[in-house]
């Protein structure tokens, strides 16, 4: 559960960036909130990259062809084995 939380929380923080820095904070138009928003998203993006690195170091990310073996169709059998002597 902790692994999923490490990936889920930065994504939701970036998605909800508007709640962290509301536009109503600049009522008179003099307060620039774009730089804090970008920095907030950048920091959470780095957290997401760190979580992906940790998941990859644990071997949980599918990185080889054999990880997708169940998605390939089964080969069609072209030969049938039969006994040569019938009893």
matplotlib code that plots the C-alpha trace (Angstrom):
import matplotlib.pyplot as plt

x = [0.0, 2.9, 4.2, 0.9, 0.7, 4.1, 3.0, -0.6, 0.1, 2.4, 0.0, -3.0, -0.9, -0.1, -3.7, -5.0, -2.4, -5.2, -6.5, -3.0, -2.6, -6.1, -6.6, -8.4, -5.1, -4.4, -7.5, -5.9, -3.9, -0.5, 0.3, 1.9, 1.1, 2.5, 6.0, 4.9, 2.5, 5.3, 7.6, 4.9, 4.3, 8.1, 8.7, 5.8, 7.0, 10.4, 8.6, 6.9, 10.2, 11.7, 8.8, 9.1, 12.8, 12.2, 9.5, 11.9, 14.8, 12.5, 11.8, 8.1, 8.1, 7.7, 10.9, 11.6, 9.7, 9.1, 7.0, 4.4, 4.4, 0.9, -0.4, 1.0, -1.3, -0.6, 1.0, -1.2, -0.2, 0.6, 1.7, -0.1, 1.6, 0.2, 1.5, 3.0, 1.7, -1.9, -2.7]
y = [0.0, 2.4, 2.0, 3.0, 5.9, 7.1, 7.4, 8.5, 11.4, 13.5, 13.0, 14.2, 17.1, 18.2, 17.8, 19.8, 22.5, 25.1, 24.3, 24.8, 28.2, 29.7, 32.5, 34.5, 35.2, 37.8, 39.9, 43.2, 41.6, 42.5, 39.0, 36.7, 33.1, 31.4, 30.9, 29.2, 27.0, 25.9, 25.3, 23.3, 21.1, 20.7, 19.5, 17.0, 15.9, 15.2, 13.2, 11.2, 10.5, 9.4, 7.0, 5.6, 5.1, 3.3, 1.0, 0.3, -0.6, -3.0, -4.7, -4.0, -2.2, -4.3, -3.6, -6.8, -8.6, -11.6, -9.4, -9.2, -12.9, -13.4, -10.8, -12.7, -15.2, -18.9, -20.4, -22.7, -26.3, -27.7, -31.2, -34.0, -36.8, -40.4, -43.8, -45.9, -49.2, -49.6, -52.2]
z = [0.0, 0.7, -2.8, -4.4, -2.0, -3.0, -6.6, -6.0, -3.6, -5.9, -8.8, -6.8, -5.5, -9.0, -10.1, -7.1, -7.5, -7.9, -4.4, -2.9, -4.5, -5.1, -7.6, -4.9, -3.2, -5.9, -5.5, -6.4, -9.3, -7.8, -6.4, -8.9, -8.0, -11.2, -9.8, -6.6, -8.6, -11.0, -8.1, -6.3, -9.3, -9.9, -6.3, -6.6, -10.0, -8.4, -5.7, -8.4, -10.2, -6.9, -6.2, -9.8, -9.2, -5.9, -7.6, -10.4, -8.0, -6.2, -9.6, -9.7, -13.1, -16.2, -18.1, -20.1, -22.8, -20.6, -18.3, -21.1, -22.0, -20.9, -23.5, -26.5, -28.2, -27.9, -30.9, -33.1, -32.8, -36.3, -35.3, -33.6, -31.8, -32.4, -31.4, -34.2, -32.8, -32.0, -29.5]

ax = plt.figure().add_subplot(projection="3d")
ax.plot(x, y, z, "-o")
ax.set_aspect("equal")
plt.show()
